[in-house]
Structure formats: structure tokens, C-alpha cells
Amino acid sequence: QVQLVESGGGLVQPGGSLRLSCAASGISFSFYTMAWYRQAPGKERELVAVITSGRSTNYADSVKGRFSISRDNAKNLVYLQMNSLKPEDTAVYYCKADRRTTGENYWGKGTLVTVSS
């Protein structure tokens, strides 16, 4: 059974930092492109950052220079380091695993990040 479990969300003040983690099980993790998405209240889900199996990365313009995605294939983990957080970063953050060669994709249930003073 495939599971993606996000953790690390919480309440943080503007300018603060958080590190999100996503633990994957039930998949051959190293073959998957991993991504973080977020969905703010009343808005559509949007891509935040992505890291391929070859460790190429890409970021939404709104988080470039502040967020960093990384992966640990030995531990089946993907991380999102979030620095200089802003109130507009408040959202539920979701982890996604995507294997384009087979069409498989899986989502976690999300972790809430609230940026507020």
C-alpha cells in the first residue's frame, strides 16, 4: 500500500522558517519525481517545488530564493525547507509522487502551515 505522510507544519511568525518532510512507503522512491504543492483557503492547489529522480529542481516564482526542495533516497524522504516565510505562504502543503513512465501518481493528506504574528 502506497503512503505519503507529510509532517513539520505548524504556526510560524513572518520571517521564520519551517522544514516539511514527506515520508514515502510502498513505492520505489528513487524512480519517482517528488513535488510539493499547496492550497490556500479559497484558492486552487498550486505547484511549489519539484525534484526529479535525477535531482533536478524547479520552483514556483513566488518561492524562488526562499524555499528549497531536497530528497534522501536512502530514507525515502523528501523535504521542503521554507525560509523567510510570509503570510501568503499560509496553506495546506501536499506531497506528490509521480512516475511518468508508468502514469502512477500519489498524494499525501497534507500538513497545515500558518504564517501569522
LINTA-V349839 format. One record per backbone hydrogen bond with DSSP energy under -1.0 kcal/mol. CO is the residue of the C=O (numbers start at 0). NH is the residue of the N-H. Records with the same first field share a line. If there is no record, write none. Layout:
CO=NH ; NH
This chain:
2=24
4=22
6=20
9=113
11=115
12=15
15=84
17=81
19=79
20=6
21=77
22=4
24=2
26=28
27=30
28=31
32=97
33=50
34=95
35=47 ; 48
36=93
37=45
38=91
39=42
45=37
47=59
48=35
49=57
50=33
51=54
55=51
57=49
59=62 ; 63
62=65 ; 66
65=82
67=80
69=78
71=76
75=23
76=71
77=21
78=69
79=19
80=67
81=17
84=14
85=88
86=89
90=112
91=38
92=110
93=36
94=107
95=34
96=105
97=32
98=101 ; 102
103=98
105=96
110=92
112=90
113=11
